[in-house]
Each structure stands twice: as structure tokens, then as C-alpha cells.
Amino acid sequence: MSKLDAYVAERSKKNPEFAKIVEQENINLEVAVKVRDLRANMGLSQREFANLIGKPQSTIARIENGSMNAQQKILSEIAQATKPTFDHSIQSSILRSIITLNKKTAPIIY
């Protein structure tokens, strides 16, 4: 365990709010990676992917850089929009992971 991991673990034990924030940030990072992988596997730019799901490119950028708590609604929109255009087995695996990660904890507003 690194010094940083030890610090986070110790502080999380002492401060439940800190633990929730750390968990949400970990989820944001995992969702970011999964969404980026999905988009990259489809061979789309952020703008093209955003157009496909009907969202601004800035929304995709915020999800992919982990600065946005992607809500179930937007993840469902991504799943619906990509369903007819992408290999089902890969898409299903990625989207199942995204939805599972997003359900782990309620979004924290800060």
C-alpha cells in the first residue's frame, strides 16, 4: 500500500464524508474510462459521440475527464444511442460496468 493509499484509508475511517467523496471520485474515474473506451471502440470523436447521444461535446468531455457525476439518465441515453451502432457484446460489457459503477453510491453534490 502506498503512502497515499494509507492516508486515504486512515482519513476515510475518521471522516465518513471524506470516504463518500473518495468513493464517488473513484466511480467518476471508472465511468470516465468506460465511456472513453466505448467511444474509442466506436471510432468516434467526442463531438461525433455527443451528436450520436444528443448531448453537447462538453458533457462528454466532463464525463471523460471525471469531473462530472454521470447520472443514470445520461448513462441510459448513451446505452440507447449506441445500441444499434456498436458490437453488442462489447457495448453490453462496457455499459453494464458503467451502470453498476454509477449505482454504487448516490451522487454527491459539491
Secondary structure as UniProt FT lines:
FT   HELIX           3..14
FT   HELIX           16..42
FT   HELIX           46..53
FT   HELIX           57..64
FT   TURN            65..66
FT   HELIX           72..82
FT   HELIX           83..85
FT   HELIX           88..103
//
